[in-house]
Amino acid sequence: MYAIAAAVIRKLEALLGDSVVRRLTFSRLSRLETADARRLHSMVLFLVENLDSRTSPFHHLALAEFEQALIVCFLCTHHHNLSHRLDPNPPRAAPWQVRRAEEYISRPIGTSR
């Protein structure tokens, strides 16, 4: 079980580009009727039917990639305390924030605000 948890944390860190310093906590309620949940279910069924490591027609490197894809789908489907960091539509910067950044970038070096 610890190997699975460690693999999930490693993949999440790779996706975020950052260390996960707080405990990863999943919500007890998952929306299984979502399109993502249906895709995850289909993927699991495919893996169960086709990827027995002794008889699989897939190369062992492909099997490892299927495992990674399954972890990513799981992380994206099941709500957890870091789900917001995987959101494909992060909040946009406010216009005042953009102006301030542009002003800072265009300011000559050595001048203060």
N, C-alpha and C positions, 0 to 999 in steps of 0.2 A: 504494500500500500504506500509506503514512504517513497518508493521509487516512482510511482505514478504521480504523487504530489510534487516531488522534486522536478519531474519532467514538465508538469504543468507550469510550475513557477519559472523554470528556465525558459520555456517558450514565451510566457508572458513578458519576461524581462527582455527577450530578444525583440518582441513586437513593440514594446514600449521604448526600447533603447535606453533603459534605465533599470537600476536595481529595485526590486520589490522589497521595501524595508518594513512594511507593516504586514500583518497577517492577512492572507487572502481569504475572504469570507464570502461564501455564496449564499444567495437568498434561498430560503426554503421553498418559495413559490416560484415556479418557472412556468412561463406561458408556452405550453406545448402545442398550441394551435397556430403559432406563428410560422411564416415561411421558412425562417432560419431553423426552427425546431424540426420541421418536416424534412429539410435538407439533411440535417444531422441524423435523423432517423434513417433516411435512405442510405446515407453513407455507412452507418453502423450495420445495416442489413447487408450491404454490399461486402463489407469487410468480413462479416461472419460467414457469408456464403462463399467467398472467393479467396480469402487470404490466410488459410491455415498454412503456417510456415513450412510444414513438411511436404505439402502437396501443391503449393501455390505456383502458378505459372509465372509469377512476377519475380524479378531479380531482388535480392535482399536489400539493395539500395532503394529500390522502388517501395518496398515494404516499409522501410524507415520513413520515407516521405509520406506515405499514406498515414502512418502513425502521427506525424507532425500535423498533417492536414486535419486529422480527427481532433487533435488537441486544440487547434485554432478554432475549428467549428464549435467545439464545446465551450471555449472561452467567450466566443462571440454570441452564443445562444443563451447561456445561463447567466443571469444577472449576478454580479458580484460587486464588491466595494471599489473595484478599479475599472468597472465597465465603461465609465465615462471617458476614460483615457483611450479606449478603443473605438470611440464614436467616430464614424467617418465624416461627420459634419460638425467639427468643433465650432464653438461660438466665434463669431467674427469680431474683429477689432472695431471699436467705436470710431466714428470719424475723427473725434478729437485726439484719439490715441494715434491714428495714422498721421494727422497733421504734426503732432509733437515729434514723432519719429522722423518725419521728413525734415522738419526744422533742425533737429539734432544732426542728421546726416549732412545737411547742406551748410551747417555752420563751419566757419574756418577753424582749423586746428589751433588750439591755444586760447580760444575765446571762451568766456563763461556765459552763462545764461543771462 
